[in-house]
Amino acid sequence: QGNMKTFMIEFGEFLRHRMRLIILKQWKRPKVIYKNLKKLNDKYQCGFGHEDFYKVANSGLGAFRSSCGNVVNFIISPKVLEAEDPKTKRPGLINPLDYYMTQSKRFCSTM
């Protein structure tokens, strides 16, 4: 179980990074990236400014490297990724570690 728990922690980090990458790729253009990062920053009060959004939006590093940065990690945080959207009935991203722990407790209690 110790190795599985470590694996689930790392897998969760990988999933959240991939989701941030997909979100940045969906936004495509720098203007849209800037606008959406600003909107999320205002909604969740992350404390970043105009210059931070501008750097991410106009970075020449590409989406993969941009999704690793502090600004994107804090704005598109696990709290944002796990939030459900009632309008579109979109479920949020489930943390694999939490899911594994609940399933393993349920499995152990039935034995």
N, C-alpha and C positions, 0 to 999 in steps of 0.2 A: 504494500500500500504506500510505502514511503516514496518509491520511485514513481508510482502513478500520480501522486500528489504533485511532485515536482514537474512531471510531464504536463499535467493539467495547467499549472501556473504558466509555464512557458508557452503552451499551446494557446492559452487565453491572450497572452501578450501578442503572439503572432496574429491571432484573429483580429484583435483590435487594430493592429498596424495595417493589416490588409483592408479592413473596413475603411479606415481613414484614407488609404490609397485609392480605393474605389470611389469614395466620395469626392476626392480631389479630381480624379479623372472624369467623373460625371460633370463636374462644374466647368471643365475644359478651359475657358478663357480667363485671363487674368482679372478682367473686370467683374466677372461672376464670382470668382474665388474671393476677391476683395469684398464684394457686397455681402456674400454669405458668411464669411468669417466675421465681418463687422456685425451682422445681424445676430449671429450666435453669441458673440462677445457681449452685446447689449442685453440679450435675453438672460444669459447665465452669469453676467457681471464678472468676467475674468480679469479685467483690468489692463488689457492691451490697448495700444494706441494705433493711430493711422499709419505710422511708419512700420510697425510690426506687420500689419496686414499687407502693406505695399511690398515689403521684402519677400513675404511668402508668395504673393500672387505673381510677382515679376522675377522670381528666382529662376536662374538658368539650370538649376540642379535637377529638375525633373520631379515628377509626382512622387516617386518612391523616396527620394531623399527629403523632399519637402514634408512628407507625412511623418518623418522622424523628428522634426523640429519641435522646440518647446511651444511655440505658438499654437501649432496644430494639435499637439498632444494635450494641451490644457483646454483649448476651446472645444475640440471634439473629444471630450473625455469619456471614460467608461460610463459616467452618469448620463451623458448625452446619448451614447450608443445603446444603452439599456432602456431608454425611455420608449414607451409604447406610444403610437400615434392613433388616437381614437377616431380621427376623421377617415383615415385610409385603412384602419384596422390592421396596421402593420405592427407586428410584435417587435420588441426590442431584441438586441443581441444578448443571449443568455451567457453568463459567465460559466465556462466549462467546469471550473473547480467547484463552484456552488452546486451545480447540477450533479457532478460526480459524488460529492459528499452526501447529498440528500438520497441519491440512489443507493449508495453503498450502505447507508444507515438503514434504509428500508429493506435492502436485501439481507443484511445481517440480523435484523429483528424478526424476519420470517423464518429463519433457520432454527 
